[in-house]
Amino acid sequence: MTETAKVALVTGGNRGIGYHVARQLAEAGVHVLLGARDLDRGRAAVAALAADGLDVHLVQLDVTDAASVAAAAKAIEADPGRLDILVNNAGIAAGFAPPSQASLDEVRATYETNVFGVIATTNAMLPLLRRSPAARIVNVTSVLGAMHLLTDPTARWADLTPLAYRSSKAALNAVTVLYATELRDTRITVNAICPGLRATGFGGGSPPPGAGDPAADHHHLEVSAGDLLQGAGAAQHQSRKATVRSMPGRAGAGRSWRGRPMCSRPTTRSFSGRPTAARPPGSRRKAGVRQYPASPRAWAESRTM
């Protein structure tokens, strides 16, 4: 690791999306700390990346264990002493039952990782992120947690009602906005990304039909890694608006949906917490707030989970 290299921590980095984000950050010259709950799986992932000559090191980290989170923060403080990028990737889908059949144990387990784990890890790493000249926190979310799709009966996923997972991602979106608001006048930018439905075996099962290969569809994760690196540049902090960045759902599907706000409709208050210009009567546009496509169905059907 060079003195000028950026430092990134990727939670849940031993497999799936986290593993490929870790790989692409390392390929871009970032010193990657690969967070893994299981030491054996973490060692195997680091060994595979190191075999390709990448600068990746293992940090044992269980985001649901306060002692583990504190120990990871202490280890990073000792070496390398700072963080430039935090990718809160660790997530689970403990159950896909609809609300009337949801188990409270499954809901609690999902929130422990997808929401409480993000908060615990972020708060523990904030002192290290504050040492960076320009830091980035990125939370890996899902379009299933987008409020405008949760409330749209015509949306592609309208009939998919897994209480634990969808509500946890909606909560994560809110958490992202609140951190972005609090930190808007600091050198830390907070965002969320939605990589789409990837063939990672997420949730313990086989990849569902239509899922893209995270290793083959490099453009999905290159956008993510590019956003992370761009956010760690010293001149990237003019805007503090929290956004969801959804990657295209299929190979060659086109451009990324850059900067889509996480609420269901534009409001008279921007995500930086500052009021925007009032909307003229009868107008659909507001100064400083990006608009959604006219048809939510057209947007939802153009992408994956």
KETI-8609 format. One line per 5 residues: number of its first residue (from 1); for each residue x, y, z of C-alpha. Coordinates in Angstrom, 3 decimals, always signed. Example, Ala and Ser with C-alpha at 12.3 -4.5 7.8 and 13.67 -1.06 7.14 Angstrom:
BEGIN
1> +12.300/-4.500/+7.800; +13.670/-1.060/+7.140 $
//
This chain:
BEGIN
1> +0.000/+0.000/+0.000; +1.318/+3.442/-0.961; +0.825/+6.507/+1.199; -1.448/+8.048/-1.419; -3.612/+4.963/-2.032 $
6> -7.241/+5.226/-1.027; -8.477/+2.797/+1.613; -11.828/+1.016/+1.313; -13.710/-1.319/+3.643; -16.250/-3.613/+1.985 $
11> -18.505/-5.484/+4.407; -19.679/-8.914/+3.344; -16.799/-8.907/+0.881; -16.057/-12.618/+0.734; -18.690/-13.419/-1.907 $
16> -21.231/-12.072/-4.337; -21.511/-8.358/-5.028; -19.160/-7.460/-2.181; -16.446/-9.708/-3.580; -16.674/-8.190/-7.056 $
21> -16.777/-4.632/-5.718; -13.670/-5.448/-3.673; -11.987/-6.844/-6.778; -12.740/-3.854/-8.969; -11.724/-1.343/-6.324 $
26> -8.427/-3.193/-5.891; -7.949/-3.273/-9.665; -8.378/+0.509/-9.601; -5.492/+0.844/-7.140; -7.472/+1.029/-3.905 $
31> -6.158/-0.673/-0.759; -9.141/-2.902/+0.050; -10.049/-4.213/+3.482; -12.331/-7.169/+2.865; -14.758/-7.563/+5.749 $
36> -15.960/-11.113/+6.360; -17.857/-12.720/+9.203; -16.458/-16.190/+8.481; -12.657/-16.204/+8.689; -12.187/-19.267/+6.492 $
41> -14.346/-17.853/+3.704; -12.672/-14.493/+4.092; -9.203/-16.022/+3.811; -10.235/-17.918/+0.683; -11.576/-14.748/-0.938 $
46> -8.468/-12.733/-0.067; -6.204/-15.516/-1.339; -8.048/-15.587/-4.664; -7.715/-11.834/-5.072; -4.100/-11.764/-3.900 $
51> -3.277/-14.467/-6.461; -4.187/-11.889/-9.102; -1.761/-9.422/-7.554; -4.431/-7.306/-5.853; -3.913/-5.324/-2.642 $
56> -6.615/-6.879/-0.455; -6.454/-7.689/+3.246; -8.883/-9.504/+5.526; -10.745/-7.859/+8.391; -12.966/-10.104/+10.478 $
61> -16.259/-8.275/+10.774; -19.708/-9.409/+11.815; -21.903/-6.326/+11.466; -24.476/-7.783/+13.885; -21.906/-8.154/+16.690 $
66> -21.005/-4.931/+18.512; -17.710/-6.375/+19.790; -16.720/-7.481/+16.282; -17.524/-4.058/+14.811; -15.522/-2.306/+17.551 $
71> -12.574/-4.676/+17.061; -12.584/-4.077/+13.301; -12.575/-0.308/+13.791; -9.700/-0.609/+16.278; -7.704/-2.789/+13.867 $
76> -8.185/-0.329/+11.000; -7.224/+2.582/+13.247; -3.962/+0.796/+14.017; -3.263/+0.127/+10.348; -3.778/+1.876/+7.947 $
81> -5.226/+4.538/+10.271; -8.010/+5.937/+8.084; -10.801/+5.102/+5.660; -11.697/+6.821/+2.401; -14.525/+4.507/+1.329 $
86> -17.015/+2.436/+3.318; -19.216/+0.045/+1.344; -22.006/-1.300/+3.541; -22.658/-4.353/+1.410; -23.416/-7.066/+3.977 $
91> -27.054/-8.061/+3.738; -29.368/-11.021/+4.137; -32.827/-12.183/+3.138; -33.880/-14.285/+6.112; -37.365/-14.907/+4.740 $
96> -39.688/-13.890/+1.928; -43.022/-14.336/+3.684; -45.750/-11.732/+3.095; -46.721/-9.507/+6.043; -49.517/-11.735/+7.365 $
101> -47.195/-14.750/+7.491; -43.932/-13.091/+8.452; -41.993/-14.490/+11.365; -40.805/-11.877/+13.840; -37.560/-13.804/+14.200 $
106> -36.952/-13.508/+10.444; -37.827/-9.817/+10.460; -35.503/-9.136/+13.395; -32.671/-11.121/+11.802; -33.060/-9.221/+8.520 $
111> -33.058/-5.843/+10.244; -30.075/-6.785/+12.407; -27.920/-7.068/+9.287; -29.594/-4.847/+6.687; -30.346/-1.865/+8.937 $
116> -28.839/-2.055/+12.432; -25.593/-3.518/+11.096; -25.220/-0.616/+8.683; -25.776/+1.907/+11.462; -23.365/+0.172/+13.835 $
121> -20.631/-0.152/+11.222; -21.053/+3.387/+9.915; -20.906/+4.946/+13.373; -17.848/+2.890/+14.304; -16.021/+3.875/+11.101 $
126> -16.993/+7.557/+11.036; -13.945/+8.722/+13.046; -11.725/+6.993/+10.460; -13.700/+8.418/+7.536; -13.358/+11.922/+8.992 $
131> -9.587/+11.598/+8.572; -10.004/+11.320/+4.809; -9.784/+14.487/+2.703; -12.914/+13.321/+0.854; -14.737/+10.189/+1.993 $
136> -17.649/+8.208/+0.632; -20.174/+5.975/+2.382; -22.155/+3.740/+0.023; -25.029/+1.555/+1.191; -26.039/-1.326/-1.057 $
141> -29.814/-1.236/-1.297; -32.507/-2.638/-3.580; -35.112/-1.129/-5.837; -37.565/-3.261/-3.839; -37.157/-0.722/-1.036 $
146> -37.968/+2.303/-3.215; -41.096/+3.984/-1.834; -42.449/+4.963/-5.230; -42.463/+1.281/-6.259; -43.807/+0.077/-2.930 $
151> -46.795/+2.387/-3.372; -47.364/+1.888/-7.108; -49.844/-0.961/-7.848; -48.735/-0.978/-11.502; -45.032/-1.486/-10.735 $
156> -43.302/-4.642/-11.896; -42.734/-5.912/-8.360; -46.043/-4.712/-6.894; -47.221/-8.225/-5.997; -43.926/-9.221/-4.391 $
161> -44.513/-8.620/-0.680; -41.680/-10.065/+1.437; -42.112/-7.967/+4.561; -38.682/-8.454/+6.095; -36.539/-7.777/+3.039 $
166> -38.496/-4.998/+1.308; -39.143/-3.038/+4.482; -35.508/-3.398/+5.577; -34.314/-1.878/+2.302; -36.869/+0.926/+2.587 $
171> -35.529/+1.581/+6.083; -31.964/+1.523/+4.736; -32.902/+4.162/+2.159; -34.219/+6.382/+4.956; -31.070/+5.762/+6.992 $
176> -28.983/+6.810/+3.982; -30.888/+10.075/+3.575; -30.583/+10.913/+7.272; -26.822/+10.304/+7.333; -26.446/+12.396/+4.176 $
181> -28.388/+15.222/+5.783; -26.337/+15.168/+8.982; -23.020/+14.973/+7.128; -23.846/+17.350/+4.274; -21.438/+20.035/+5.488 $
186> -18.551/+17.615/+6.077; -16.100/+15.989/+3.681; -18.148/+12.764/+3.702; -20.645/+11.991/+0.935; -23.347/+9.405/+1.584 $
191> -25.176/+7.534/-1.171; -26.867/+4.230/-1.918; -26.589/+1.997/-4.965; -28.805/-0.748/-6.344; -26.706/-3.215/-8.364 $
196> -29.763/-5.081/-9.650; -30.552/-8.780/-9.441; -27.237/-10.620/-9.573; -26.535/-14.356/-9.791; -24.860/-14.608/-6.389 $
201> -26.963/-17.171/-4.537; -28.080/-14.365/-2.200; -30.434/-15.653/+0.460; -28.965/-19.139/+0.403; -30.733/-20.363/-2.726 $
206> -29.904/-20.772/-6.379; -29.743/-17.626/-8.531; -33.251/-16.821/-9.826; -34.032/-16.802/-13.555; -32.921/-13.642/-15.320 $
211> -30.209/-12.774/-12.815; -27.041/-11.354/-14.321; -23.626/-12.807/-13.652; -21.672/-10.338/-11.466; -18.406/-11.607/-12.870 $
216> -19.465/-11.427/-16.526; -21.526/-8.238/-16.469; -18.576/-6.065/-15.470; -20.313/-2.842/-16.458; -22.643/-3.181/-13.481 $
221> -19.892/-3.153/-10.900; -17.578/-0.848/-12.795; -20.222/+1.841/-12.403; -20.302/+1.144/-8.684; -16.518/+1.215/-8.328 $
226> -16.315/+4.320/-10.492; -18.840/+6.109/-8.327; -16.882/+5.186/-5.219; -13.591/+6.435/-6.586; -15.142/+9.603/-7.962 $
231> -16.654/+10.304/-4.577; -13.249/+10.029/-2.942; -11.867/+12.901/-5.015; -11.261/+16.183/-3.251; -13.537/+18.173/-5.552 $
236> -16.568/+15.900/-5.385; -18.435/+17.491/-2.488; -20.441/+20.292/-3.982; -23.734/+18.379/-3.675; -24.942/+16.577/-0.554 $
241> -28.141/+15.098/-1.948; -28.651/+11.453/-1.052; -29.580/+9.358/-4.050; -30.092/+5.798/-5.111; -27.979/+4.771/-8.070 $
246> -29.450/+1.741/-9.790; -27.324/-0.174/-12.228; -28.822/-1.391/-15.540; -30.648/-4.665/-15.038; -29.188/-6.604/-17.983 $
251> -25.994/-6.674/-19.987; -26.114/-3.890/-22.528; -29.288/-2.474/-21.023; -28.037/+1.061/-21.453; -27.171/+3.900/-19.160 $
256> -27.173/+3.864/-15.387; -29.975/+5.654/-13.564; -27.724/+8.214/-12.040; -29.012/+10.357/-9.228; -32.580/+9.093/-8.817 $
261> -33.933/+10.384/-5.495; -35.055/+7.807/-2.964; -38.477/+9.236/-2.148; -41.670/+8.433/-4.002; -42.179/+11.871/-5.510 $
266> -40.200/+15.133/-5.702; -40.917/+17.461/-2.810; -40.303/+21.105/-2.009; -37.302/+20.123/+0.082; -34.129/+18.749/-1.444 $
271> -32.305/+15.766/+0.059; -29.665/+18.087/+1.398; -32.352/+19.370/+3.745; -32.431/+22.813/+2.168; -35.678/+24.185/+0.681 $
276> -35.930/+24.333/-3.084; -37.717/+26.940/-5.162; -41.503/+26.813/-4.944; -43.277/+25.063/-7.799; -45.437/+27.307/-9.999 $
281> -49.134/+26.332/-10.013; -49.795/+23.545/-12.499; -46.112/+22.847/-13.063; -44.623/+19.360/-12.642; -41.070/+20.526/-12.138 $
286> -39.288/+21.930/-9.122; -35.998/+23.746/-9.138; -33.188/+21.622/-7.820; -35.135/+18.335/-7.754; -34.864/+15.700/-10.458 $
291> -38.071/+14.257/-11.855; -39.131/+10.666/-12.296; -40.045/+9.184/-15.664; -43.678/+9.808/-16.539; -44.444/+6.081/-16.331 $
296> -43.269/+4.176/-13.232; -44.180/+0.948/-15.045; -41.836/+1.812/-17.923; -39.027/+2.397/-15.449; -39.685/-0.721/-13.374 $
301> -40.034/-3.020/-16.391; -36.714/-1.856/-17.815; -34.698/-3.312/-14.975; -34.345/-6.086/-12.462; -34.449/-6.283/-8.696 $
//
